[in-house]
């Protein structure tokens, strides 16, 4: 995490979070990486919670400097691990959606909380963190109202270690400390977090379990969408299992083994079984009032105890209501 000038670093080399210090926007943030070989833009994006495009804008505008280096560093600069990197995060160097979010009194459905973690049952329609077009009213705004000292409070993603699409409901874990944040990020990166979703999909689903391993990348015909690509993209794997077949729709279990953007939705659409109510990958005429995709279960090693924990969220009633209504329509 970034540290302000003069801030102490932890024993792991990670600076302590600024905890929402309002002065940070007027003073450069100083980062002290402790690992070598990583690209500068990737390191800054991960440390500051910004997109690589936002980092590259700062590099082009000379808002990033490495102490002792006369030249302005490039995005591809490889870290030695002993640098001091100054980053201007002020309003003059930021777009509105890149500035730290404000606390807002938005109610949250808390499943579990301790000194390290907060488990939220996210409703559908709630954006996880501020982005273009969604500066306020996000989960992060709600979290800052409840927990103003989240790790990374100077970024647009304080406490966030993974995401759910806006249209998806269900379990999301939030890190309350820097140690918890690092532990959970490492587990997600190592793909040891167990994630289970349920979905209602269109059509008659295969009775036997199936896997989809198509690479996922931006759809060249529509940049708002992702797609399974014959060339390029990033490896992705999702396993599916039929739970119950209904009239022209099926309730299924989804086990994503990787964490690509829109992964479950893209893979199901590529199989010819889009999620019911999907405005991006399904029918133009939405047959349901919402996306029928829910994050039901989340399992991981607790950052403090090291014990495996699992949390469950029941399937929303509107899923079952829609299926009963579908069955009642008759042949």
C-alpha positions in Angstrom: 0.0 0.0 0.0 1.2 3.6 -0.6 2.8 5.5 2.3 3.0 9.3 2.7 6.3 11.0 3.0 7.9 10.0 6.3 5.5 7.2 6.9 6.9 4.0 8.4 6.7 0.7 6.6 5.7 -2.6 8.0 8.2 -5.4 8.5 7.1 -6.8 5.1 8.0 -3.6 3.4 4.4 -2.6 3.0 3.7 1.0 4.1 0.9 1.6 6.5 -2.3 2.9 4.9 -3.2 6.6 5.1 -6.5 5.8 6.6 -8.3 8.5 4.7 -6.0 11.4 5.6 -7.6 14.4 3.8 -4.2 16.0 3.3 -2.9 13.2 1.1 -4.4 14.8 -2.0 -2.2 17.9 -1.5 1.1 16.0 -0.9 2.7 13.3 -3.0 2.4 9.7 -1.9 5.7 7.9 -1.6 5.8 4.2 -2.4 8.7 2.0 -1.4 8.6 -1.4 -3.3 10.4 -4.3 -1.7 10.4 -6.6 -4.8 12.3 -6.4 -8.0 11.4 -7.1 -11.6 7.8 -5.9 -11.7 6.7 -3.3 -14.2 6.1 0.1 -12.8 2.6 0.5 -14.1 1.5 -2.9 -12.8 3.0 -2.1 -9.3 1.3 1.3 -9.1 -2.1 0.0 -10.3 -2.0 -2.7 -7.6 -0.7 -0.5 -4.9 -3.1 2.5 -5.5 -6.2 0.7 -6.6 -6.2 2.5 -10.0 -6.6 1.1 -13.5 -3.4 0.8 -15.5 -4.9 3.5 -17.9 -5.1 5.9 -14.9 -1.5 5.1 -13.9 -0.3 5.6 -17.5 -2.1 9.0 -17.6 -0.1 10.0 -14.5 3.1 8.8 -16.1 2.5 10.8 -19.2 1.7 13.9 -17.2 4.9 13.6 -15.1 2.8 12.9 -12.0 5.1 9.9 -11.1 8.8 10.4 -10.3 11.5 8.1 -8.9 13.8 9.8 -6.5 17.3 10.0 -7.8 16.2 9.4 -11.4 16.3 12.5 -13.6 14.2 11.1 -16.4 10.4 10.6 -16.1 10.0 6.8 -15.8 8.1 4.8 -18.4 5.2 2.4 -17.8 7.5 -0.5 -18.6 10.3 0.5 -16.1 11.3 -2.6 -14.2 11.6 -2.1 -10.4 14.8 -2.8 -8.6 13.1 -3.0 -5.3 14.9 -0.2 -3.6 13.2 2.9 -5.2 11.2 5.7 -3.6 8.4 6.5 -6.0 6.5 9.8 -5.7 3.0 9.8 -7.0 0.8 12.9 -7.3 -2.7 11.8 -6.4 -4.1 15.4 -6.2 -7.3 16.5 -7.9 -5.3 18.1 -10.6 -3.8 14.8 -11.6 -7.0 12.8 -11.2 -10.2 12.3 -13.0 -13.3 12.6 -10.7 -13.8 8.8 -10.6 -10.2 8.3 -9.5 -10.5 10.5 -6.4 -11.0 8.8 -3.0 -14.7 8.1 -2.3 -16.7 9.7 0.5 -18.5 7.9 3.2 -22.3 7.5 2.7 -24.9 6.0 5.1 -26.0 3.1 2.9 -27.3 0.0 4.7 -25.4 -3.2 4.4 -26.5 -6.9 4.9 -23.6 -8.1 7.2 -23.2 -11.9 7.2 -20.2 -12.0 9.5 -17.7 -9.6 11.1 -14.6 -9.9 13.2 -11.4 -7.8 13.7 -10.1 -8.8 10.3 -13.0 -9.5 8.0 -16.4 -8.3 7.0 -18.7 -10.5 4.9 -21.4 -8.7 3.0 -24.4 -10.2 1.2 -24.4 -7.7 -1.7 -27.7 -6.9 -3.3 -28.0 -6.9 -7.1 -27.7 -3.5 -8.6 -25.1 -2.3 -6.1 -21.7 -1.3 -7.7 -18.8 -2.5 -5.7 -16.4 0.6 -6.1 -16.5 4.0 -7.7 -15.9 4.0 -11.5 -16.9 6.1 -14.4 -20.6 6.9 -14.1 -20.8 5.6 -10.6 -19.0 8.0 -8.3 -21.4 7.6 -5.4 -23.8 5.1 -4.0 -21.4 2.2 -4.1 -20.4 -0.6 -1.7 -17.2 1.3 -1.0 -19.1 4.4 0.0 -21.1 2.3 2.4 -18.0 0.6 3.8 -16.3 3.9 4.6 -19.3 5.0 6.6 -19.1 1.9 8.7 -15.3 1.4 8.7 -13.4 4.7 8.0 -10.0 3.1 8.7 -10.1 0.4 6.0 -6.7 -0.5 4.5 -6.3 1.5 1.3 -8.7 4.3 2.4 -6.7 6.6 0.1 -7.6 4.6 -3.0 -10.9 4.0 -4.8 -11.0 0.4 -3.5 -10.4 0.4 0.3 -10.7 -3.1 1.7 -11.8 -4.6 -1.6 -10.0 -7.9 -2.5 -12.4 -9.2 -5.1 -15.5 -8.0 -6.9 -19.0 -9.0 -8.0 -20.7 -7.6 -11.1 -23.2 -4.9 -10.4 -26.0 -7.2 -11.5 -24.8 -10.1 -9.4 -25.9 -10.6 -5.8 -24.2 -12.6 -3.0 -21.2 -13.0 -0.8 -18.3 -10.6 -0.9 -15.5 -10.5 1.7 -13.9 -7.2 2.8 -10.5 -6.9 4.5 -10.5 -4.7 7.6 -6.7 -4.7 8.1 -3.6 -4.6 5.9 -2.6 -8.1 7.0 -6.0 -9.5 6.1 -5.9 -7.7 2.7 -2.6 -9.2 1.8 -3.6 -12.7 2.9 -6.8 -12.6 1.0 -5.2 -11.1 -2.2 -2.6 -13.9 -2.1 -5.3 -16.5 -1.8 -7.3 -15.1 -4.7 -4.1 -14.9 -6.8 -3.2 -18.5 -5.9 -6.8 -19.6 -6.8 -7.3 -21.3 -3.4 -10.5 -19.4 -2.6 -13.6 -21.6 -3.1 -16.4 -19.8 -4.9 -19.7 -21.3 -5.6 -22.5 -19.5 -7.6 -26.0 -20.5 -8.6 -27.7 -19.3 -11.8 -30.9 -19.7 -13.7 -30.0 -20.2 -17.4 -32.0 -20.4 -20.6 -32.8 -23.7 -22.3 -32.3 -27.3 -21.5 -29.0 -27.7 -19.8 -26.8 -30.9 -20.2 -27.5 -33.4 -17.5 -23.9 -34.2 -16.8 -21.3 -31.8 -15.3 -19.4 -29.8 -18.0 -16.4 -27.5 -18.0 -15.8 -24.4 -20.2 -12.1 -23.4 -20.7 -12.4 -20.7 -23.4 -10.0 -17.8 -23.1 -11.7 -14.5 -22.2 -10.9 -11.1 -23.6 -12.6 -7.9 -24.8 -15.2 -8.5 -27.5 -13.7 -6.9 -30.6 -17.2 -6.0 -31.9 -18.4 -4.4 -28.6 -15.9 -3.1 -26.1 -18.5 -3.1 -23.3 -18.6 -6.9 -23.5 -16.2 -9.7 -22.9 -16.0 -12.8 -25.2 -14.5 -16.2 -25.6 -11.7 -15.7 -28.0 -10.0 -18.1 -30.4 -6.8 -16.1 -30.1 -5.5 -14.0 -27.3 -7.5 -13.3 -24.1 -6.7 -14.8 -20.7 -7.2 -18.4 -19.7 -10.4 -19.1 -17.8 -12.1 -22.2 -16.4 -15.6 -22.6 -15.1 -17.3 -25.9 -14.1 -21.1 -26.2 -14.3 -23.6 -28.8 -12.9 -27.3 -29.1 -13.4 -29.3 -28.8 -10.2 -32.9 -28.8 -11.6 -34.3 -28.6 -15.1 -37.5 -26.5 -15.5 -39.5 -25.5 -18.5 -37.1 -23.8 -20.9 -34.8 -22.9 -18.1 -32.4 -24.6 -15.7 -31.1 -24.0 -12.2 -27.3 -24.7 -12.2 -24.2 -24.6 -10.0 -21.3 -22.6 -11.2 -17.7 -23.1 -9.9 -15.3 -20.5 -11.4 -11.7 -21.7 -11.1 -10.3 -18.4 -12.4 -11.6 -14.9 -11.8 -12.0 -13.1 -15.2 -14.4 -10.3 -15.8 -17.9 -11.5 -16.5 -16.5 -15.1 -16.6 -19.6 -17.1 -15.7 -21.8 -15.0 -17.9 -19.5 -15.2 -20.9 -18.9 -18.9 -20.6 -22.6 -19.7 -20.3 -23.4 -17.5 -23.2 -20.8 -19.3 -25.3 -22.4 -22.6 -24.4 -25.8 -21.3 -25.6 -27.2 -21.0 -22.1 -27.1 -17.3 -21.1 -28.1 -16.4 -17.6 -31.7 -15.4 -17.4 -32.1 -11.6 -17.2 -28.6 -10.8 -18.5 -28.8 -7.5 -20.3 -25.3 -7.8 -21.9 -25.1 -11.5 -22.9 -28.7 -12.6 -23.0 -31.8 -11.6 -24.9 -32.6 -8.0 -25.6 -36.1 -8.5 -24.1 -35.2 -9.4 -20.5 -37.3 -12.3 -19.3 -36.6 -11.5 -15.7 -36.4 -8.2 -13.7 -32.8 -8.9 -12.7 -29.8 -11.1 -13.5 -30.4 -14.5 -12.0 -26.8 -15.1 -10.8 -26.0 -15.3 -7.1 -22.7 -15.9 -5.2 -23.9 -18.6 -2.7 -20.7 -19.7 -1.0 -17.2 -18.4 -0.2 -14.5 -20.4 1.5 -10.9 -19.4 2.4 -8.2 -19.5 5.0 -8.9 -17.0 7.8 -6.0 -14.5 7.7 -5.4 -14.6 11.4 -6.1 -18.2 12.5 -5.2 -19.9 9.3 -8.3 -22.1 9.6 -10.5 -22.7 6.6 -13.8 -20.9 6.9 -16.9 -21.0 4.7 -19.8 -18.7 4.5 -23.2 -19.3 2.8 -25.9 -17.1 1.4 -29.3 -18.6 0.5 -30.7 -18.2 -3.0 -32.8 -15.1 -3.3 -36.5 -15.7 -3.3 -37.0 -14.0 -6.7 -35.0 -16.9 -8.3 -37.5 -19.5 -7.0 -40.5 -17.2 -7.7 -39.4 -16.8 -11.3 -38.9 -20.6 -11.8 -42.3 -21.4 -10.3 -43.9 -18.8 -12.6 -42.1 -20.3 -15.6 -43.3 -23.8 -14.7 -46.8 -22.6 -14.3 -46.9 -21.3 -17.8 -47.3 -24.8 -19.1 -46.2 -26.2 -22.5 
